[in-house]
Amino acid sequence: MERYVYVLCAKCHKAYFGGESRCQEALEASNYNPEELVCGGCSDVTSAAVCGRHGTEFLEYKCRFCCSVAVYFCFGSTHFCSVCHSDFQRLMTLPKHLLPKCPVGPRSIQLENMDCPLKIQHPPTGEEFSLGCGICRNIRTF
């Protein structure tokens, strides 16, 4: 319980895993909106195609700050790739209008003269987005 944080969902008011306590301590030192703390069951996955075979169990998300697949879910509201997670204190304080436009590399660095690494259309940097079923996405890739 000292290493991990569990928070209450702003919608259903049930506790859920919100990340590591070191991340939560940094977040509490900043300003954040408690209404953004939403569990996976209450998350808006309307942009995600629910997999007919796997349901929502293997949904993957885009990193909020770059065009990479997220591997962390912190603060009960934000998906990060590993590189952006290591720079979360800076990234979480950036206003949305200052974030670069796709294609964006880790640490929210603008990529020039290339296509989006995710090879899909997605919302602007700074917004949460589901990439769909990770198992089916990987099968299609290979």
C-alpha positions, 0 to 999 in steps of 0.5 A: 500500500505504500508503493501504490496509490488507489484513488476513488473514481469521480464517476462511480466512486469505487477505488481503482489503481492510480499508479505508483505513490512517487508519481502521486506525490508529484501530482499532489504538489501541482494543480489537477482536476479531481474530476479527471480521476476516472476508472477504466470502467467509467473511462470514455472508450467511445473512440475505441472499437470494442473487440468482438473477440477480446472485449475491452481487456486488452485495450491499448492507449496512445501516450498522451504526450507523444505518438507512442503506445502507452505503458504507464497509467498514472494519476488515475487519468493519464497514459504515458510511454516510458520516456514521457513517464520519466519526464512527467513533471514537465509534461503535466504542466505544459498547457495544451496549446503549447504541445506539438502536433502529430507526429510527436516523439517521446518527451513531446518533441516535434518530429519533422518530415515523417509520418505518425509512428502510430500510423493511425489518425488520432486526437491532438497531443494532450488528449487520451486516446485508445488504440483499440485491442492490442492483441488484434492490432499486433496480429494485423501488424504481422 
